[in-house]
Amino acid sequence: MEHGRLFIDSAGVEWEVYDESQWSIAMALDWDYPPQVDDFGLLFDSPVGKRRVFPCPNGWQSLSDSELEALLHRARSLT
């Protein structure tokens, strides 16, 4: 996974989390969703959907799984 992190939420769903500012063109094409130019978000991807919350919080890589899940619940669905 490129610049991302995996976590499992309390329902047992595995999510891949990405900082939108670190996206490559290939990742943007895989998502069929253009990245933001100025206001980068934090993107969540799983078999149950894709979500985005912004702005991307500083130090998100060091957040606990429960803190990431709280962000996930605030995130807007992209699918």
N, C-alpha and C positions, 0 to 999 in steps of 0.2 A: 504494500500500500504506500502510495506516494504522499508524504507529509500528512498522514492521517493517524487515526487512533481507533481501536476497536473497544466497544464496551457492550455489556449485556444489561438491558433494563430489567426492572422488577417483574415484568411479564415474561422474561426469558427470551426476548427478541435481541438479536445481535445487530448492533448499529456500527457503521463505519462513519467516522466524523472527520471532516476536512475543513481547513482554513481556506476560504475562497481566494484569499490573496496569494496562496501558494499553488493555485491550479495551473496545470499545463493546458495547452490547446486540446490535447487528446482527452483529458478529463472533462472539459467543457462539452466536447462533442458527445462523449458517452452519456452525459446527463441530459442532453437536448435542452439545456437551460443556460442562457448566457450569464457569465459571471458579472457581478457589479463592477463598475469601473472605479468608483470612489468609496462607497460604503460597503466594505467587504463583510461578508457574513460567515457564520459557522454552519456548515452543511451536514445533514444527517442522512444516511442512506441505509436502507434495510429491505428485506423482502416484503415488508408491509407498507413501504412508502418512502418518500423523500421529503425532507423538511429543511427549512432555513430560518435561522434567527440572526438578527443583526442589531448592533454591530458585533463583530467577532470579539469576544472578551480577551484582553491580554492574559497570557498565561493559561489559556484554556487547556493546554496539554497536561498541566499538572493538577487539574481539577479531579476530584474523586468521581467515581461512577455515579453516585447519587447527585452530585452537583451537575454533571453532564445531563442526567435524566431530567433535572429541573429545567435546564435550558431547553431540552427536547420538548417538554410540555408547553413551553412558550413559543416554540418554533411554528412557523406557518407551513402548511402542507404545500408541496409543489406538484403533487400527483393527484 
